[in-house]
Amino acid sequence: MTIRNILVSIGLALIAFNTQAQTVYAGEQTIDKQVYKGLFLTLPLSDKQVEKEWEAFIKPFGRVAASRGTYRITTADIRDISAEPVNFTSQIKGSKKATTVFAAFDQGGGNYVSAGNGNYEAADKLLKDFATTTLFNDEVRLAEEGFNEAQKNHQKMVKKGETLVRDIENNKKEKEKLLRKIDENAKELEQLLKDVETNKVDQTTASTDMDNKRKNVETVKAKKQ
């Protein structure tokens, strides 16, 4: 068995465990001042997420009328629960951490699917199937978010690596530039030192010339006298 298959098996086992941990129980719920008998299911997920999943899950049953967390399908086609259309009413309440789904199946004249009648197990399974689907989708969402985060971090590291490579190249060029400048500076210093020595000779020559010219001036002036 490959590592991937092992991880998939573990993931499925965790989902199965989480699904079993989600208890479905019978009860009553007041919606718009009317009391409904039905089933409850609580999931450790945000209300917004569960609402999105629930809308997709019940859409095949018929035309959904939704309003502020309440969902109704007047003639819902849910063959697993009833061969005849049922009046389906559900409500979702929760927070960012946990959400409760209530679902009522009226088979006509207020004959609700409830604990003890023949359709309860089918309704129980329907809600547990929803739990399985929703928890699985949440696992996928979290895995994808983790992958996307890892991918962004990888891209960030790659970008940083590219920047470092460019910085190294720029550093090398700067070093070469500085070395050339140091070499030029050394040559310039060497020339300046030569120029200083030459200047000393030139100063001596100029000084001698100046003395000779001064003596010549004195000689010329002496003739006049």
C-alpha positions as CSV (number, residue, x, y, z in Angstrom):
1,M,0.0,0.0,0.0
2,T,1.4,3.4,-1.0
3,I,1.7,6.4,1.4
4,R,-1.0,8.2,-0.5
5,N,-3.4,5.2,-0.1
6,I,-2.6,5.0,3.6
7,L,-3.4,8.8,4.0
8,V,-6.6,8.4,2.1
9,S,-7.6,5.4,4.3
10,I,-6.8,7.4,7.4
11,G,-8.8,10.4,6.1
12,L,-11.8,8.2,5.3
13,A,-11.6,6.6,8.7
14,L,-11.6,10.0,10.4
15,I,-14.6,11.1,8.4
16,A,-16.4,7.9,9.3
17,F,-15.6,8.4,13.0
18,N,-16.7,12.1,12.8
19,T,-19.9,11.1,11.1
20,Q,-20.7,8.4,13.7
21,A,-20.0,11.1,16.4
22,Q,-22.8,13.3,14.8
23,T,-25.9,12.0,16.6
24,V,-29.3,12.4,14.8
25,Y,-32.2,12.7,17.3
26,A,-35.9,13.4,17.1
27,G,-37.5,16.5,18.4
28,E,-39.7,19.5,17.8
29,Q,-38.9,22.9,16.4
30,T,-41.0,26.1,16.2
31,I,-40.7,27.8,12.8
32,D,-42.7,30.9,12.1
33,K,-44.9,30.2,15.1
34,Q,-45.7,26.7,13.9
35,V,-44.5,23.5,15.6
36,Y,-42.8,20.9,13.5
37,K,-41.8,17.4,14.4
38,G,-38.5,16.2,12.8
39,L,-34.9,15.3,13.3
40,F,-31.9,17.3,14.5
41,L,-28.2,17.0,13.5
42,T,-25.4,19.1,14.9
43,L,-22.1,19.6,13.0
44,P,-18.9,21.2,14.3
45,L,-18.9,23.6,11.4
46,S,-19.9,27.2,10.8
47,D,-23.5,28.0,9.9
48,K,-22.5,29.7,6.6
49,Q,-20.7,26.6,5.5
50,V,-23.5,24.2,6.5
51,E,-26.1,26.4,4.8
52,K,-24.2,26.3,1.6
53,E,-23.8,22.5,1.8
54,W,-27.4,22.0,2.8
55,E,-28.8,24.1,-0.1
56,A,-26.8,21.9,-2.5
57,F,-27.8,18.7,-0.7
58,I,-31.6,19.4,-0.8
59,K,-31.7,21.0,-4.3
60,P,-32.4,17.6,-6.0
61,F,-35.6,17.2,-3.9
62,G,-37.4,20.0,-5.6
63,R,-37.8,23.8,-5.8
64,V,-36.4,25.3,-2.6
65,A,-37.8,28.4,-1.0
66,A,-35.2,29.8,1.3
67,S,-35.4,32.6,3.8
68,R,-33.1,33.5,6.8
69,G,-31.9,29.9,7.4
70,T,-35.3,28.3,6.8
71,Y,-35.8,26.0,3.8
72,R,-39.1,24.7,2.4
73,I,-40.0,22.4,-0.5
74,T,-43.8,22.1,-0.9
75,T,-43.8,18.8,-2.8
76,A,-40.4,17.3,-2.2
77,D,-39.4,14.2,-4.1
78,I,-37.4,12.2,-1.5
79,R,-37.9,8.6,-2.6
80,D,-35.7,7.1,0.1
81,I,-38.2,8.4,2.7
82,S,-41.5,8.3,0.9
83,A,-42.9,7.1,-2.5
84,E,-45.2,10.1,-2.4
85,P,-44.2,13.8,-2.3
86,V,-43.7,15.2,1.2
87,N,-43.8,18.8,2.6
88,F,-40.2,19.4,3.6
89,T,-39.3,22.1,6.1
90,S,-35.9,22.6,7.6
91,Q,-34.0,25.2,9.6
92,I,-30.4,25.9,10.3
93,K,-29.1,27.6,13.4
94,G,-25.6,28.0,14.6
95,S,-22.4,30.0,14.9
96,K,-18.9,29.9,13.5
97,K,-18.0,26.8,15.5
98,A,-21.2,24.6,15.5
99,T,-24.4,24.4,13.6
100,T,-27.7,22.4,14.1
101,V,-29.8,21.2,11.2
102,F,-33.5,20.6,11.8
103,A,-35.5,18.7,9.1
104,A,-39.2,17.9,9.1
105,F,-40.9,15.6,6.6
106,D,-44.7,16.0,6.5
107,Q,-46.3,13.1,4.6
108,G,-49.6,14.9,4.6
109,G,-52.0,16.2,7.2
110,G,-49.3,16.7,9.8
111,N,-48.2,13.1,9.6
112,Y,-44.5,13.8,10.3
113,V,-41.7,11.3,10.0
114,S,-40.7,10.7,13.6
115,A,-39.1,8.1,15.9
116,G,-41.1,4.9,15.9
117,N,-42.5,5.0,12.4
118,G,-41.2,3.1,9.4
119,N,-39.6,6.1,7.7
120,Y,-37.5,7.3,10.6
121,E,-34.5,5.2,9.7
122,A,-34.5,6.5,6.2
123,A,-34.6,10.1,7.4
124,D,-31.9,9.3,10.0
125,K,-29.7,8.0,7.2
126,L,-30.4,11.0,5.0
127,L,-29.1,13.4,7.6
128,K,-26.1,11.1,8.3
129,D,-25.4,11.0,4.6
130,F,-25.4,14.8,4.6
131,A,-23.1,14.8,7.6
132,T,-20.7,12.5,5.7
133,T,-20.7,14.6,2.6
134,T,-20.3,17.9,4.5
135,L,-17.5,16.7,6.7
136,F,-15.7,15.2,3.7
137,N,-16.1,18.5,1.8
138,D,-14.7,20.3,4.8
139,E,-11.7,17.9,4.9
140,V,-11.1,18.6,1.3
141,R,-11.5,22.4,1.8
142,L,-9.0,22.3,4.7
143,A,-6.6,20.1,2.7
144,E,-6.8,22.5,-0.3
145,E,-6.3,25.5,1.9
146,G,-3.2,23.8,3.4
147,F,-1.9,23.0,-0.1
148,N,-2.6,26.6,-1.3
149,E,-0.8,28.0,1.7
150,A,2.1,25.6,1.1
151,Q,2.1,26.5,-2.6
152,K,2.2,30.3,-1.8
153,N,5.0,29.7,0.7
154,H,6.9,27.7,-1.9
155,Q,6.4,30.4,-4.5
156,K,7.6,33.0,-1.9
157,M,10.7,30.9,-1.2
158,V,11.4,30.5,-4.9
159,K,11.0,34.3,-5.4
160,K,13.3,34.9,-2.5
161,G,15.8,32.5,-4.0
162,E,15.7,34.3,-7.3
163,T,16.2,37.6,-5.5
164,L,19.2,36.2,-3.7
165,V,20.7,34.9,-6.9
166,R,20.3,38.4,-8.4
167,D,21.8,40.0,-5.3
168,I,24.8,37.7,-5.6
169,E,25.3,38.6,-9.2
170,N,25.0,42.3,-8.4
171,N,27.5,41.8,-5.5
172,K,30.0,40.1,-7.9
173,K,29.6,42.9,-10.4
174,E,30.1,45.5,-7.6
175,K,33.1,43.6,-6.4
176,E,34.6,43.5,-9.9
177,K,33.9,47.2,-10.2
178,L,35.6,48.0,-6.9
179,L,38.6,45.8,-7.7
180,R,39.0,47.7,-11.0
181,K,38.7,50.9,-9.2
182,I,41.3,49.8,-6.6
183,D,43.6,48.8,-9.5
184,E,43.1,52.1,-11.2
185,N,43.6,53.9,-7.9
186,A,46.9,52.0,-7.4
187,K,48.1,52.9,-10.9
188,E,47.0,56.5,-10.3
189,L,49.0,56.6,-7.0
190,E,52.0,55.1,-8.7
191,Q,51.8,57.9,-11.4
192,L,51.4,60.5,-8.7
193,L,54.5,59.3,-6.9
194,K,56.4,59.5,-10.2
195,D,55.0,62.9,-10.9
196,V,56.2,64.0,-7.4
197,E,59.7,62.9,-8.2
198,T,59.6,64.5,-11.6
199,N,58.3,67.7,-10.0
200,K,61.2,67.7,-7.5
201,V,63.6,67.6,-10.5
202,D,61.6,70.3,-12.3
203,Q,61.6,72.5,-9.2
204,T,65.4,72.1,-8.9
205,T,65.8,72.9,-12.6
206,A,63.4,75.9,-12.4
207,S,65.3,77.1,-9.3
208,T,68.6,76.9,-11.1
209,D,67.1,78.7,-14.1
210,M,65.7,81.4,-11.8
211,D,69.1,82.0,-10.2
212,N,70.8,82.2,-13.6
213,K,68.2,84.7,-14.8
214,R,68.6,86.7,-11.6
215,K,72.4,86.8,-12.1
216,N,71.9,87.8,-15.7
217,V,69.7,90.7,-14.6
218,E,72.3,91.8,-12.2
219,T,75.0,91.6,-14.9
220,V,72.9,93.7,-17.4
221,K,72.3,96.3,-14.7
222,A,76.0,96.4,-13.8
223,K,76.9,97.4,-17.4
224,K,74.9,100.6,-17.1
225,Q,76.8,101.7,-14.2
